[in-house]
Amino acid sequence: MSDTALAAKLAKAKELLDEHTRQTVRWHFSDETGCPFWLEKKKEFKFDPLKEVNCFDDLKKFPNFEDEWLRGGPIRRWVPKGLADKPVYVFETGGTTGIPKSRMVIEDHWIDYENFSDTLPDEFFPRGSNWLMLGPSGPRRLRLAVEHLAQYRGGICFCVDLDPRWVVKLLKKGDISGVKAYADHVIDQAVTILSAGHDIKCAFATPKLLEALALKLMDKGSSIEESGIKGIFAGGTEFTPQWYRFCREELLGPNVYITPTYGNTLMGLACGKPFDPADNFKITYYAPQPRAVIETVEFKDYNQVVPYGSTGRVKLYTLTKELFVPGFMERDEGERELPHDKYPWDGISGTRPFHEFAATTTVGVY
Amino acid sequence: MLEIPVIRWGQPYESMEKDKIVHFETGEAVATVNNANAGLIKMDMRKQGKARDILRQFTVEQLCEMSAKAADLYQFETLPLGNGTQTPAEFCRMQSATTGLPEHMCAGNMKKNAYVLRNMRHTLEALTRGLPLEILTKGYGMESRGVMVSYQAQTNVLGMVLPSNSPGVHTLWMPVIPLQIGLVLKPGPQEPWTPYRMYEAFAQAGVPREVFCVYPGGPECGAAVLETCNRAMIFGGIPTVERYHGNPRVQAHGPGFSKILFGDDMVDDWEKHLDLMTESVFANSGRSCISCSGIWASRHTEEIAEALAKRLGPIAPLAMNDPKSPLAAFTVPGAAKAVNAQIEELVKAPGVTEVTAKYRNGDRHVAHERYDFLRPTVIHCTSTEPTIANTEYMFPFVSVVKCEQKDMISKIGGTLVASCLTKDEAWSRQLLDATNIDRLNIGEVKTIQLHWMQPHEGNIIDFLFRARAFQNSPPPSH
């Protein structure tokens, strides 16, 4: 694609984002449609969001979103009045000790995964085929989202029981054998599902569980490919270039497709740039704009984007009718990447735990 | 730039993840090290049975001869290292540059490792108590006294999760290859040098490369080694030791709390043993589990502490390449400062005196931009009660503790090496029976003087092999 064509796409994407921002802010701060939380919060602002937010960059007028606001109830304070008659889901993050953070969702997880579905190649994720969801269960967005993805593509999703909070408790106790036994318990469930004649061709898995499943199948003289799986999207825990390479070259082989994803309960799902040998396994993610935006910002100034190729902290924006997050500082860092033809906006690569938190964060427990 | 690959059953592997290991003084990169990932280790370990099969194509005797050859190669020759080569002098310089250990101490450790390799045949003879070594290969055999014995290997490989700060630990894994068990090494982040040089020396001496794995990397790599090897050793602090306590698959090596104990019959002659005490505390910059961290006696403890302080107190850091450089540097940011603060807090306890301060001409903590030193410290404790009476740090540090002889054994706690200066037969008997002492020296032996033909924290033969019953004919009727 020529520079001019890409520039035109970028300009169009920016225009769309600005318009989407205006609509989203109007929705969340209008007395008729906004949620109690933001309508109350508006009183603290020294600006009027309805008049003074006219483009995406104007979101920097808001204070950073504090995820602590999500801890505890009442959950209804997050439900926009404009959606008050809809059935509400609640999804949680954390919660090993104390009160977890909760996000209210109505249809966002469906919409996000329907959009994500459009990025999956049918060759490896055949329409109508069944799925294995090898990730956390319980009050997690991921479990229902993947199930919806399977259904949206005409398939049925088979799930395992996995409580990551229990794994964190075991780790905190130093009970390594308990962690191993729990991982074996989860993998046994997956192996049983795959052996039960359900014609599963697609899967979601966290990197660690995919690795454990592949090794278990090898120990049984089989493989992911032999089990019938053709396409996998992975995420939920750290996904490194070395693991990506190891996975493609040694765990899966050339006939199984894998694509990395990056996301969380607040934002939704960022897609990985399609695999290109020239990238040397570098993984670049692009947020699902305009519904969510990722910026890579300076460590000392969260309103300043770093130059392309430079390292910064991940800042997330969520701009849907259900949730308005005007800049949340994620617990990750990475490098800012140039826009891509398929995703004409900034990307991020090398995501890893933010260095100031890395020593105290328990990552990748499942 | 020197680049060091992962070794997967003898095959070099270039990773997407590389770490630079840097000179502790300048921050300048010394080498780039490729990092493994946990899954890769788990994948490789599925083939670990092959290592033992390959090694059993040689006799133990042949492998001991290869070890002796490897000793010379390791100690004297230029060997390949990653995309470059390394002379013995470069080895010492690099090890010093990344670990903070003075070069002459690196050379000393090198000599010690080579000695163990060179004398492998005798070491195995001692550790197996004269067992015909082909019994280890075959699994059973008749001893000269006409008794059938059987030894069964409990693992195909030994995993080693190695530390960065103590090059002395490498002697522990050297008998493994001659015992026909494969080696899986996870080097300490700052000390890849010995594992790679030893691997190359063994390979050049004729040991097939396919029996070695070397996996630099993060903590997940250590965990993968421990998970997948049926026998493994790990080095760490007290929490590590406690975590693996009672796990027959893992031998955890932690602080030694090694001590010198004076019997009442010899304590009045303490001055004659001042050299023994000084060297036990000071050798290898006190950076070893066998370094003495406590001297216990029923009397004269003030004089002993004073005499030691007079010798050790004035010692100050010198350049790493100075042949008399006495102290190793702390290279982990904040570590020395934290240790110093802890000592300052602990000496406030009743009955505790810091004796070295008056001889030091300066602070214990010598801070530089990228590294620190802690100068030798002698503490006197009037009783066993203060916490600092039984503490160990990674620099020349000793507590001289007043304690009645009759109470010593029960109050010293777990002690890796106890050098006991006594001729009292009754007390010697109690010392021999004390299960909280691992290596017992009764006589004028420094805590740091190890005889390599003796077991260390358990006999490696017992760790790797199981003695069991085997019969190929009916037993005599009875």
Contacts between the chains, C-beta under 8 A, distances in Angstrom:
chain1	res1	chain2	res2	distance
A	174	B	239	7.7
A	174	B	243	5.1
A	176	B	223	7.4
A	176	B	226	7.9
A	176	B	227	7.9
A	176	B	243	7.3
A	180	B	227	6.8
A	211	B	38	7.7
A	211	B	39	4.3
A	211	B	42	7.5
A	215	B	39	7.4
A	215	B	42	5.6
A	215	B	43	6.8
A	215	B	46	7.5
A	218	B	46	6.9
A	219	B	46	7.1
A	240	B	16	7.4
A	240	B	17	6.5
A	240	B	37	7.2
A	241	B	16	4.2
A	241	B	17	7.2
A	242	B	15	5.4
A	242	B	16	4.0
A	242	B	17	4.4
A	242	B	35	7.1
A	242	B	37	5.1
A	243	B	37	5.6
A	243	B	39	6.8
A	244	B	16	7.8
A	245	B	16	5.4
A	246	B	37	5.9
A	246	B	39	5.6
A	246	B	40	5.4
A	246	B	43	7.8
A	247	B	39	7.6
A	250	B	39	7.9
A	250	B	40	7.3
A	250	B	43	5.8
A	251	B	39	6.8
A	251	B	43	7.6
A	280	B	16	7.3
A	281	B	16	5.3
